[in-house]
Amino acid sequence: MKVTTPEEEVIATMKAAVGDYILESKIPRPRRVYIRIKSNANKRAVSALLKAFPHAIISTITGVDIGEDIEINYHFWCGKAEVTIRTEVPKSNPEIETITDILPGAALYEREVHDLLGVKFTNHPNLTRLILPESWPKESYPLRKDWNPKHVGDLNGSLEETLIVGGIETERNGGPLVNVVVGPQHPALHEPERFLFKLDGEIVVDVEPRLGYAHRGIEKAAEQLMFFQDVHLVERVCGICNVAHTTCFCQAAEALGHIEVPPRALYLRTIVHELNRIHSHLLLLGIAGLEIGFESLFQYIWRDREIVLDLTEKLTGNRVMAEYSTIGGVRKDLTPALGNEIKRGLLKVKDRLNFYREVFQSDPTIELRTKDVGILSKEKALKLCVVGPVARGSGVKSDVRKHDPYAAYEDAPFQEILYKDGDSWARLMVRLDEVNESIDIILWAIDNIPGGPYRTRVPRRMPEGEALSRVEAPRGELVHYVRGNGTAYPERVKIRSPTLANIISFREMIRGCYVADIPAVLVSLDPCFSCTDRMVFVDEKSGRRWVWSMKDLRDRRRIGK
Amino acid sequence: MILDGIFIFRTLIYPGFLFLFTLILFCDWFERKIMARMQNRMGPSYTGPFGILQPLADYVKLLTKEDITPHHAKQFLFTITPIISFSIFMLSIFCFPIDGVNVFSDYGFEGDLLLVLALVTFAHFVLFLSGWSSSNPYSGIGAVRIITQFIGYDIPLIISALGPAFLAGSLSLTKIASSQTLPFAIITPWTFIVFLISLQAELEEDPFDVPHAETEIVAGYGTEFSGRKLAFIRLSKDTQIIFGSALTATLFLGGPYGPVFSDPPGLWFTIYFVLKILFVIALLEIVEAVCARLRIDHVINGNWRIIIPAALISIILTAISSPYVKPLMEAAI
C-alpha cells in the first residue's frame, strides 16, 4: 500500500509494529485515527506508539459501558493525528494492565476510569479514588449504564473516612516532617482542592493532591439531556473558559452529525474564543500578582481586563458566560460598528500589555519569586503529558490551534509562543505573549471575516457514531469525546479539562521548593475559578427575586460621602 | 511623676491614650486610602466622611464578634499576648516627645532610645508567642518566620538608629529630635535609607510581609485569633506602624520640633509630629505598592548579606563625615 496521508502513515507504522493485535482501523476525519486492538494488548500497542512517536502525549482515557463489556479508549496526540487505541474488557471481570509505568501522565486518567466505571488497572502504583468521595459505596460505579442512583446505598458514610485523605507522615529519611493541609478552603485556592504538604521546616518534601470537591457529575448529566441542551450544560463546566467548552462540544456534535458550519460562524467563534483567552490570561496574570504579594499589579491588570469583558458582553450579550456557540453556528452576528469598537478596545489593551511585559521582565521582586522556581524540564513535561501554557513554558510544542487547526485558525497568522526555561516565570510569560497573539488574531479575523449566514438549522437527532474534538482552551488542550446512538441524546460525553492534565505536574514542580513558592507555582498552572457580574437578590419573606444590573450598582455606589 | 490631674489627663487623653488611639485609627484609614488610590481603587468610602470612620467601625465590629479559643491552644498565653503586645507598643510611643515633651511631661532620660528599641524587640517575642500558643500549623510557621525575620532585622535597625544618636551626641529621643535644625534624613541620607528598609521589615510591610503572607499561610501567627483578641492583634499591628513612623520622625525628621507661629507651642509641635508621621507612612506605603512579597530565604539572605553590612558601612560613613556635617548642623541655626 502506498502511504499518502499522515493518518495512513500512523496506521501503517502501528501495523508494522503490532499488526497481529490490530482488529480494525479507520480514519473517519482528517487527523483522527481509530485502532481497535485485542484485549490485553493495550500495553504493547501503547509502547509501540510511544516508540514510533516519542513526543506522543496521552489526551485522556475514555471508558464506555457497551453492555456486556466496558470499552476503554486511549486517546493520544502523536504530533500528526489524534490516535484512539481501543480495547474491551468484560464487565464481570474488568481488569486491564496499567500503562502508567511507561507513560506516567496516564496515572490520573486511569484512576478516573477506575473511580467511575470500576475498571481495575493492575500494577497501578496508587489506584485510589480520584473524584468520588472516600465514603462513596464500594461497587457503585456511576458511569455504568445499569447504575441507578436509588440503589447507591448509604451516601453519608463515615465523616472521618472522608476527612482523612492521604497518608500523614511524621518522618522521612530520618528527618521530621510537618504535615500542613492546604484546602479545600484556602486563600491561595480559588476552587476547592485539597493538598497535603509534607514540610521539612520551610521546604516542601512532598505533596499529595486530592481533587473532586467540585465534581458535579456533568458527564452523567450530559447523557440525560439532548445535544442542544448539553451545549448549555458544558458551558458550565468552567466559568472562565466557557467558550472553549461550548466550541469544543459543538465541533464534536457537528462532526458527529456531518453538519457544515457557515464560514462566518467559524470566524465569529474564533473572535469570541480569543476574547475569552485574553480575559482568562489577564485574570491569571493578575492573580499571579496577588499570589506573590504584588497587589497593585493585580488591581491594574484586572482593571484592563474589564475592557475585554465589556467587549465580550457587547458581542455575545453576556459578560462572562458567553452562551455564544451553538451546534451549527453561533447565536449572534457581529456588526461592522462593533467590529471597529472591538479593534479600538483591543489596541488599548495591547498598549497596556507592553507595560505589563516590562514589569514582568524587569521587576526584581517578580524575578526573585518566579524565576528558577517550580522547574519542569522538557522531558518531564512530555512524560507527564502536560498541556497548554505549562507545556509551552517548558518548550513543548502543544498549541492545538497550530497543530490541529479548527474554526478559522488554519489561515490565522499567529506564532506559537515557546519558552525554554520551564519555571513559573516562563509559564506566566507564555500567557502574556499569547494575549498579544490573540489580539492580532482578532484584528485579523475582524478584517477578513467572510459574509453569509452565521448559523444553520440542525436536527435534534444525531446519527450513530463518535467524534473527538480538541480545542486550545486558555489553560491548554481541551478534549471532548462524544458518542451518539441515533437519538437526540448522546450515548457518552467525555470531557477532559486541561487542569486535570496539568495538576499531575504540580508534585514534580513543588518538590524542594519553599512554602512561599506554593502559591507562586500553583498559580503558574492556572487553577480556575468562575465569577459572575450580576447579583440575584432574593427576598426571604416574599420570595421575590430580582437582578441588579451594573448600572444600578453604579448608581447606588456612594462616592466620597 | 505624681498622680495628679495633669498626669492623668496627659496619659489618658492628650497626648496619651485617647489622642494616640485616634491617631492610630486615622493613620489606618490614611494608609488604606493611600494604598487604594495607588492601586486604582476607592478604598474606604462608606462610613463617615471619606470613609474616615471605617477603621473604628472595623474594631467595633470585631469587638462584638464571637471569641473562639482553639481547644489545643495554650489558654493563658493565647489570651494575654494580644493585650501585652498592644500595651508594649503603646508604652513605647509614650516615650516619644509628641507635643514637645513626652506623655509623662518630661524630656525623657538619657538612654530612652535604647528603652524603646528594647521594648519593641520584646514585643516581637510576644507576637511570636501569640502564634506559637495557638497550636495551628499556619500560626506555627508564621511565628517561626516572625522570629527569624525580626532577630535579623533588629540588628540593622538598632545600628542605623545609632547614627542620629551619634551626630546628636545623645541617646535621648528628645535631644536627638531637638538637635536637628536640618533633618538627619538630609544630612545622612545613607543611614535614613538603611533605616527605612529595616523598618519596612520590622513592620511586616511588603516586600517583607512574610510572617502573615495570606496566600501561603492564611494569616500567619494571627490565624486562630477572632473577636476581641483579633481586634487587639490588629490594633497592636496598627500601633506598631505609628511607633515605627514616630521613631523615624524623631530620629531623622526632627521629631515634633519646628517653627512656632503662635501659642501654645504644644499645638504646633503636635501638628508637625502628625504630619511627619503621615509622611513616613506615605513613604512606606509607596514601597509596599510597588513590591511583590519576598521569600523568607530572600529576606534572611538579604539581611545578613546586604542590610547589615550596609548598616555598618553607613555608621562608619557617619562617623567619618561627622566633622564635615557638624558645621552644617550649626550653620542652619
Interface residues (C-beta under 8 A of the other chain):
Chain A: V178 N179 V180 V181 H186 P187 A188 E202 G289 L290 E291 I292 G293 F294 E295 S296 L297 Q299 Y300 R303 D363 T365 I366 L368 R369 Y514 V515 A516 D517 I518 P519 R558 I559 G560 K561
Chain B: M35 M38 Q39 N40 R41 M42 S45 Y46 P49 F50 P137 Y138 G140 I141 D206 P207 D209 V210 A213 E214 T215 E216 I217 V218 A289 V290 C291 A292 R293 L294 R295 I296 D297 H298
